[in-house]
Amino acid sequence: MATENITPITIEATINAPVEKVWEFWNNPEHIKKWAFASPEWHAPKAENDLRVGGVFSTTMAAKDGSMSFDFGGTYDTVEENKLIAYRLEDGRKVKIVFEAAGDTTNITETFDPEIQNPIEMQKGGWQAILDNFKKHTEEN
């Protein structure tokens, strides 16, 4: 997919937890299965993560009623523990996640190339909902 004329989308959240915990909850498949979906009607029944440059990840996101599911996955380009993750999705789009430690809180800034099938605001809202779900799961556990 050609992305040279597409403006990346950025979402953010401040997590009330130290960066080491945020990193663990972001990358551990057992935690990923508890937050990697945008609404309560969905879940993530499967997650695999080989967190290293050249490693791959895959998360299955599925409607709880069984009506639809899809795999979200890619290959890591950059991994800097507790600081930065960059990866390419299977369709070639790029994603970058910056983790900024600020005492007992962590700021996450996620920038991603949009796809062309859905409106930008819908994509931004969906990715933000997943990030908000991550925040909730991390702060409550």
C-alpha positions as CSV (number, residue, x, y, z in Angstrom):
1,M,0.0,0.0,0.0
2,A,1.4,3.4,-0.9
3,T,1.4,5.6,2.2
4,E,3.5,8.6,1.0
5,N,0.4,10.9,0.9
6,I,-1.2,9.7,4.0
7,T,-0.9,11.7,7.2
8,P,-0.2,9.5,10.3
9,I,-2.6,9.5,13.2
10,T,-1.5,10.2,16.8
11,I,-3.2,9.1,20.0
12,E,-2.1,9.5,23.6
13,A,-2.8,8.5,27.1
14,T,-1.2,9.0,30.5
15,I,-1.1,5.8,32.5
16,N,-1.0,6.0,36.3
17,A,1.7,3.4,36.6
18,P,5.5,3.3,36.4
19,V,7.0,2.6,32.9
20,E,8.2,-0.9,33.9
21,K,4.7,-2.1,34.7
22,V,3.3,-0.3,31.6
23,W,5.9,-2.1,29.4
24,E,5.1,-5.5,30.9
25,F,1.3,-5.0,30.5
26,W,1.7,-3.8,26.9
27,N,3.9,-6.7,25.8
28,N,2.9,-9.8,27.9
29,P,0.4,-11.9,25.9
30,E,-1.6,-12.7,29.0
31,H,-2.2,-9.0,29.6
32,I,-2.7,-8.2,25.9
33,K,-5.7,-10.6,25.9
34,K,-7.3,-8.5,28.6
35,W,-7.1,-5.1,26.9
36,A,-6.6,-5.4,23.1
37,F,-10.1,-4.6,21.9
38,A,-12.1,-1.4,21.5
39,S,-15.5,-2.2,23.2
40,P,-17.0,-4.6,25.8
41,E,-18.7,-6.6,23.0
42,W,-15.2,-7.7,21.8
43,H,-12.4,-9.6,23.3
44,A,-8.9,-10.9,22.4
45,P,-8.9,-14.7,22.7
46,K,-5.4,-15.1,21.4
47,A,-2.2,-13.1,21.6
48,E,1.4,-14.0,20.7
49,N,4.4,-11.7,21.0
50,D,8.0,-12.1,20.1
51,L,9.3,-8.7,21.3
52,R,12.6,-8.3,19.4
53,V,13.7,-6.6,16.2
54,G,12.5,-9.0,13.4
55,G,10.1,-10.7,15.9
56,V,6.4,-10.9,15.0
57,F,3.2,-10.5,17.0
58,S,-0.4,-11.4,16.4
59,T,-3.5,-10.7,18.4
60,T,-6.9,-12.1,17.5
61,M,-9.7,-9.6,18.1
62,A,-13.2,-11.1,18.0
63,A,-16.8,-10.2,18.7
64,K,-18.0,-12.1,21.8
65,D,-21.1,-13.3,19.9
66,G,-18.8,-15.0,17.3
67,S,-20.1,-12.9,14.4
68,M,-16.6,-11.7,13.3
69,S,-12.9,-11.7,14.1
70,F,-9.6,-10.7,12.7
71,D,-6.0,-11.0,13.4
72,F,-3.9,-7.9,14.0
73,G,-0.2,-8.5,13.6
74,G,3.1,-7.3,12.3
75,T,6.9,-7.4,12.6
76,Y,9.0,-5.3,14.9
77,D,11.5,-2.8,13.4
78,T,12.7,-1.2,16.7
79,V,12.5,-2.3,20.3
80,E,14.0,-0.1,23.1
81,E,12.9,-1.5,26.4
82,N,10.7,0.9,28.4
83,K,11.0,3.6,25.7
84,L,10.1,2.7,22.1
85,I,8.4,0.1,19.9
86,A,8.1,0.5,16.1
87,Y,6.6,-2.1,13.8
88,R,5.2,-2.7,10.4
89,L,1.7,-4.2,10.0
90,E,1.1,-7.0,7.6
91,D,-0.1,-4.5,5.0
92,G,3.0,-2.4,5.3
93,R,1.6,0.4,7.4
94,K,4.0,1.7,10.2
95,V,3.2,2.1,13.9
96,K,5.4,3.8,16.5
97,I,4.7,3.7,20.3
98,V,6.7,6.0,22.6
99,F,6.7,5.3,26.4
100,E,7.8,8.3,28.5
101,A,8.4,7.7,32.1
102,A,7.3,10.5,34.4
103,G,7.8,9.2,38.0
104,D,4.8,7.0,38.8
105,T,3.1,7.8,35.5
106,T,3.9,6.9,32.0
107,N,2.9,8.8,28.9
108,I,2.2,6.7,25.8
109,T,2.1,8.3,22.4
110,E,1.1,6.0,19.5
111,T,1.4,7.1,15.9
112,F,0.1,5.0,13.1
113,D,-0.4,5.1,9.3
114,P,-4.2,4.9,8.6
115,E,-5.7,2.4,6.3
116,I,-7.8,3.6,3.4
117,Q,-11.0,1.7,3.9
118,N,-12.4,3.5,7.0
119,P,-12.7,7.2,7.9
120,I,-9.8,8.8,9.8
121,E,-11.9,9.7,12.8
122,M,-13.3,6.2,13.0
123,Q,-9.7,4.8,13.0
124,K,-8.5,7.3,15.5
125,G,-11.5,6.6,17.8
126,G,-11.0,2.8,17.6
127,W,-7.3,3.0,18.4
128,Q,-7.9,5.5,21.2
129,A,-10.6,3.2,22.7
130,I,-8.1,0.3,22.7
131,L,-5.5,2.6,24.3
132,D,-8.0,3.7,26.9
133,N,-8.8,0.0,27.6
134,F,-5.1,-0.6,28.1
135,K,-5.0,2.3,30.6
136,K,-8.0,0.9,32.5
137,H,-6.6,-2.6,32.7
138,T,-3.1,-1.5,33.7
139,E,-4.4,0.9,36.4
140,E,-6.8,-1.6,37.9
141,N,-4.4,-4.5,38.1
